[in-house]
Amino acid sequence: MKIRNSLKALMTRHRDNKLVRRRGRVYIINKVNKRMKARQG
């Protein structure tokens, strides 16, 4: 999982990326391509 300051650029890298908020943190998850995971912070 990558930890990035901004997730906006990562959203465009795969069309199945989803932005999820969990416990006050912002995540990108992808059910199709499991390598596309990121957390903001």
N, C-alpha and C positions, 0 to 999 in steps of 0.2 A: 504494500500500500504506500502510495506517495503522499507526502504531506506538503501541501502547497499553500501559499498565501492567497491565491486567487484560483478559483475552479472554473472560471468562465471559458478559458481557452481549452481546458480539458473536455468540456461538454461537446465541443464540435469534433472531437477526434473519432467518435463512434456514434452511430445513429441510435443505438440502444442504451446509451448512457442515461441514467436517471439521477436527479438531484434529490437527496433525502436529508431531512433534519432529524437527528436523533440525539437526545440528551444535550441539547444546546450546541452540538457540533454539526457541521455540514459535510455530507459525504457524497461521493459519486459512486454508484454501483452499477454493475452491468451483468445481467443474467446470462447473456449470450457469450460475451468475452470476459472471462473471470479476471483477466489481467488488468482490466481497466477499473482500478479501484483507487480512490483518493480521498483524503481528508483535508479540510481546511483548518489552518491554525499555525 
